[in-house]
């Protein structure tokens, strides 16, 4: 039987979340910190950025996008990012897994 899971949680730092989820080394200019990508690289199959229509093209770079998010949000209790972790069935091939996640994002997140 195919098993999947979906977990959504808040992140207090968009740049730290980007580093953790993508396992990329990212510098947070606002905080003066560098995050080393503490996530498990072997679990990162695909990293992509989907933007709503009309969004500035420079936001296709996730680091630029997440720095812009941090620059706009000023409240101390802000949660500028959501972490959406998805585990899809092994029975799905890589292309189908990517398409399923992109379809979910297009319908539920990027279109808003």
Secondary structure by P-SEA (a helix, b strand, c coil): cbbbbbbbbbbccaaaaaaaaacccccccccccccccccccccccccccccccccccccccaaaaaaaaaaaccccccccbbbbbbbccccccaaaaaaaaaaaaaaccccc
